Amino acid sequence: MTSAIRSLEKGSYHDLQILNNLYLHCKTSAEMIELMKELNQRLEQSFHRSLNQIACALSIDNSGEHSLALQQLKVLSSNLNAQSTYLKAEYYAALGKIAYRSENPKAAVRHYKTGIGFLEKCNELEALQIAHTNLGLAFGALDQHETAPVQYDKASK
């Protein structure tokens, strides 16, 4: 865990992936929340603590506890306007993923579009490609099969 923390950079998609990987060994949401607290004590930058909150929420969502995942993200909503453009993008991407997995593709589309708007202002090409792919999936779930391929095309560029 210490080497993973040392490899964190200054707020990038790479950082979020490092944090996401730390949650892979957790089996319960309680373990995930404990890990989040432990990591937050070790992380020096508030930006990384916020990314850690998102990583924890996504991990909890992967376990099927969508409401608890939203509760974890809600912590960030109070000061979201003060956060970096990239962090806002990841926040909305996480909301989109949770909405999609909760079988609410209409909300997922709304959140993904908001996140993409922020990502277009950043230099995070990989995150932008993933966001367009996820938006295409959400459009597909809404039976908007003409719109979905447009997003997949944007993801491939």
C-alpha positions as a Markdown table, in Angstrom:
| # | Residue | x | y | z |
|---|---|---|---|---|
| 1 | Met | 0.0 | 0.0 | 0.0 |
| 2 | Thr | 2.8 | 2.4 | 0.8 |
| 3 | Ser | 4.4 | 2.0 | -2.6 |
| 4 | Ala | 1.1 | 2.6 | -4.3 |
| 5 | Ile | 0.7 | 5.8 | -2.3 |
| 6 | Arg | 4.2 | 6.9 | -3.2 |
| 7 | Ser | 3.4 | 6.4 | -6.9 |
| 8 | Leu | 0.5 | 8.8 | -6.9 |
| 9 | Glu | 1.0 | 11.9 | -9.1 |
| 10 | Lys | -0.6 | 15.2 | -9.1 |
| 11 | Gly | -4.2 | 14.2 | -9.8 |
| 12 | Ser | -4.6 | 12.1 | -12.9 |
| 13 | Tyr | -6.5 | 9.2 | -14.3 |
| 14 | His | -3.5 | 7.1 | -13.3 |
| 15 | Asp | -3.9 | 8.1 | -9.7 |
| 16 | Leu | -7.6 | 7.0 | -9.6 |
| 17 | Gln | -6.6 | 3.6 | -11.1 |
| 18 | Ile | -4.0 | 3.1 | -8.4 |
| 19 | Leu | -6.5 | 3.8 | -5.8 |
| 20 | Asn | -9.2 | 1.6 | -7.4 |
| 21 | Asn | -6.7 | -1.3 | -7.4 |
| 22 | Leu | -6.2 | -1.0 | -3.7 |
| 23 | Tyr | -9.9 | -1.8 | -3.1 |
| 24 | Leu | -9.8 | -5.0 | -5.2 |
| 25 | His | -9.0 | -7.2 | -2.2 |
| 26 | Cys | -11.9 | -5.9 | -0.1 |
| 27 | Lys | -14.8 | -8.3 | 0.2 |
| 28 | Thr | -17.3 | -6.2 | 2.1 |
| 29 | Ser | -18.4 | -2.6 | 2.1 |
| 30 | Ala | -17.2 | -2.3 | 5.7 |
| 31 | Glu | -13.7 | -3.4 | 4.6 |
| 32 | Met | -13.9 | -0.8 | 1.8 |
| 33 | Ile | -14.8 | 2.0 | 4.2 |
| 34 | Glu | -12.1 | 1.0 | 6.7 |
| 35 | Leu | -9.5 | 1.0 | 3.8 |
| 36 | Met | -10.8 | 4.4 | 2.7 |
| 37 | Lys | -10.3 | 5.8 | 6.2 |
| 38 | Glu | -6.8 | 4.3 | 6.5 |
| 39 | Leu | -5.8 | 5.6 | 3.1 |
| 40 | Asn | -7.1 | 9.1 | 3.9 |
| 41 | Gln | -4.9 | 9.2 | 7.0 |
| 42 | Arg | -1.9 | 8.4 | 4.9 |
| 43 | Leu | -2.7 | 10.7 | 1.9 |
| 44 | Glu | -1.2 | 14.1 | 2.2 |
| 45 | Gln | -3.1 | 15.9 | -0.5 |
| 46 | Ser | -6.8 | 16.6 | -0.2 |
| 47 | Phe | -7.1 | 16.0 | -3.9 |
| 48 | His | -6.0 | 12.4 | -3.4 |
| 49 | Arg | -8.3 | 12.0 | -0.5 |
| 50 | Ser | -11.2 | 13.1 | -2.7 |
| 51 | Leu | -10.1 | 10.6 | -5.4 |
| 52 | Asn | -9.9 | 8.0 | -2.7 |
| 53 | Gln | -13.5 | 8.8 | -1.8 |
| 54 | Ile | -14.5 | 8.2 | -5.4 |
| 55 | Ala | -12.5 | 5.0 | -5.6 |
| 56 | Cys | -14.2 | 3.7 | -2.4 |
| 57 | Ala | -17.7 | 4.7 | -3.7 |
| 58 | Leu | -17.0 | 2.8 | -7.0 |
| 59 | Ser | -15.8 | -0.2 | -5.2 |
| 60 | Ile | -18.9 | -0.3 | -3.0 |
| 61 | Asp | -21.1 | 0.2 | -6.1 |
| 62 | Asn | -19.3 | -2.8 | -7.7 |
| 63 | Ser | -20.5 | -4.9 | -4.8 |
| 64 | Gly | -24.1 | -3.9 | -5.6 |
| 65 | Glu | -24.7 | -1.4 | -2.7 |
| 66 | His | -25.7 | 1.5 | -4.9 |
| 67 | Ser | -27.2 | 3.6 | -2.1 |
| 68 | Leu | -24.2 | 3.3 | 0.1 |
| 69 | Ala | -22.0 | 4.2 | -2.8 |
| 70 | Leu | -24.0 | 7.4 | -3.3 |
| 71 | Gln | -23.6 | 8.2 | 0.4 |
| 72 | Gln | -19.9 | 8.0 | 0.0 |
| 73 | Leu | -19.9 | 10.4 | -3.0 |
| 74 | Lys | -22.3 | 12.8 | -1.2 |
| 75 | Val | -19.4 | 13.7 | 1.1 |
| 76 | Leu | -17.7 | 15.4 | -1.9 |
| 77 | Ser | -20.8 | 17.3 | -3.2 |
| 78 | Ser | -20.6 | 20.1 | -0.6 |
| 79 | Asn | -17.3 | 21.5 | -1.9 |
| 80 | Leu | -17.4 | 20.2 | -5.4 |
| 81 | Asn | -17.2 | 23.7 | -6.9 |
| 82 | Ala | -13.9 | 24.3 | -5.2 |
| 83 | Gln | -12.4 | 21.1 | -6.7 |
| 84 | Ser | -10.3 | 20.7 | -9.8 |
| 85 | Thr | -11.9 | 20.2 | -13.2 |
| 86 | Tyr | -10.6 | 16.7 | -13.4 |
| 87 | Leu | -12.0 | 15.8 | -9.9 |
| 88 | Lys | -15.4 | 17.1 | -11.0 |
| 89 | Ala | -15.2 | 15.0 | -14.1 |
| 90 | Glu | -14.5 | 11.8 | -12.1 |
| 91 | Tyr | -17.2 | 12.7 | -9.6 |
| 92 | Tyr | -19.8 | 12.9 | -12.4 |
| 93 | Ala | -18.4 | 9.8 | -14.1 |
| 94 | Ala | -18.8 | 7.9 | -10.8 |
| 95 | Leu | -22.4 | 9.2 | -10.5 |
| 96 | Gly | -23.0 | 8.0 | -14.1 |
| 97 | Lys | -21.6 | 4.5 | -13.3 |
| 98 | Ile | -23.8 | 4.2 | -10.2 |
| 99 | Ala | -26.9 | 5.3 | -12.1 |
| 100 | Tyr | -26.2 | 2.9 | -14.9 |
| 101 | Arg | -25.6 | 0.0 | -12.6 |
| 102 | Ser | -28.8 | 0.9 | -10.7 |
| 103 | Glu | -30.7 | 0.5 | -14.0 |
| 104 | Asn | -31.2 | 4.2 | -14.4 |
| 105 | Pro | -29.7 | 4.9 | -17.8 |
| 106 | Lys | -31.4 | 8.3 | -18.2 |
| 107 | Ala | -29.6 | 9.6 | -15.1 |
| 108 | Ala | -26.4 | 7.9 | -16.3 |
| 109 | Val | -26.6 | 9.9 | -19.6 |
| 110 | Arg | -27.0 | 13.1 | -17.7 |
| 111 | His | -24.1 | 12.5 | -15.4 |
| 112 | Tyr | -21.8 | 11.2 | -18.1 |
| 113 | Lys | -22.5 | 14.2 | -20.3 |
| 114 | Thr | -21.6 | 16.5 | -17.4 |
| 115 | Gly | -18.4 | 14.6 | -16.7 |
| 116 | Ile | -17.5 | 14.7 | -20.4 |
| 117 | Gly | -17.9 | 18.5 | -20.3 |
| 118 | Phe | -15.3 | 18.7 | -17.6 |
| 119 | Leu | -13.0 | 16.1 | -19.2 |
| 120 | Glu | -12.9 | 18.0 | -22.4 |
| 121 | Lys | -11.2 | 20.8 | -20.4 |
| 122 | Cys | -8.5 | 18.4 | -19.1 |
| 123 | Asn | -5.7 | 16.5 | -20.7 |
| 124 | Glu | -7.0 | 13.1 | -19.6 |
| 125 | Leu | -7.6 | 11.3 | -23.0 |
| 126 | Glu | -8.0 | 7.8 | -21.5 |
| 127 | Ala | -10.7 | 9.0 | -19.0 |
| 128 | Leu | -12.5 | 10.8 | -21.8 |
| 129 | Gln | -12.5 | 7.7 | -24.0 |
| 130 | Ile | -13.9 | 5.7 | -21.2 |
| 131 | Ala | -16.6 | 8.3 | -20.5 |
| 132 | His | -17.7 | 8.3 | -24.2 |
| 133 | Thr | -17.8 | 4.5 | -24.1 |
| 134 | Asn | -19.9 | 4.5 | -21.0 |
| 135 | Leu | -22.2 | 7.2 | -22.4 |
| 136 | Gly | -22.7 | 5.0 | -25.5 |
| 137 | Leu | -23.7 | 2.1 | -23.3 |
| 138 | Ala | -26.2 | 4.3 | -21.4 |
| 139 | Phe | -27.7 | 5.4 | -24.8 |
| 140 | Gly | -27.9 | 1.8 | -25.8 |
| 141 | Ala | -29.8 | 1.0 | -22.6 |
| 142 | Leu | -32.2 | 3.7 | -23.5 |
| 143 | Asp | -32.7 | 2.1 | -26.9 |
| 144 | Gln | -31.1 | 5.1 | -28.6 |
| 145 | His | -29.1 | 2.8 | -30.9 |
| 146 | Glu | -28.4 | 5.6 | -33.4 |
| 147 | Thr | -26.7 | 7.8 | -30.8 |
| 148 | Ala | -24.6 | 5.1 | -29.1 |
| 149 | Pro | -22.2 | 4.5 | -32.0 |
| 150 | Val | -21.5 | 8.2 | -32.2 |
| 151 | Gln | -20.1 | 8.0 | -28.6 |
| 152 | Tyr | -18.1 | 4.9 | -29.5 |
| 153 | Asp | -16.6 | 6.7 | -32.4 |
| 154 | Lys | -15.7 | 9.6 | -30.2 |
| 155 | Ala | -14.1 | 7.1 | -27.8 |
| 156 | Ser | -11.9 | 5.6 | -30.5 |
| 157 | Lys | -10.4 | 9.0 | -31.5 |
